[in-house]
Amino acid sequence: KSIERDLEKMKKYCKVIRVLAHTQQKLVHLNQKKAHIMEIQVNGGSTADKVNWAKDNLEKNVSVGNVFGQDEMIDVIGITKGKGFRGVTFRWGTKKLPRKTHKGLRKV
């Protein structure tokens, strides 16, 4: 019941619908065990059509050929991994010199 109510709210109030997708590592044959997770925006049609498409394809295999056409242009957004608050030696990639150097401890 609550899922249906949430879907109705999405159809009524949302303008952009996005789905979470992941790769199947058993089919990719890489040395990586952790799946790639990505957020994909659903385009085309009304908001209700987008929500219905996402609901119909929930927990199903969706191949790339079903979503994208041949020679279709797509927008890609990437985010770098955060490294947190680091010092200048890590940030700029300099070397730490020995303790008894004459002109500073960090050189490029």
Secondary structure, 3 states (H helix, E strand, C coil): CHHHHHHHHHHHHCCCEEEEEECCHHHHCCCCCCCCEEEEEECCCCHHHHHHHHHHCCCCCCCHHHHCCCCCCCCCCCCCCCCCCCCHHHHHCCEECCCCCCCCCEEC
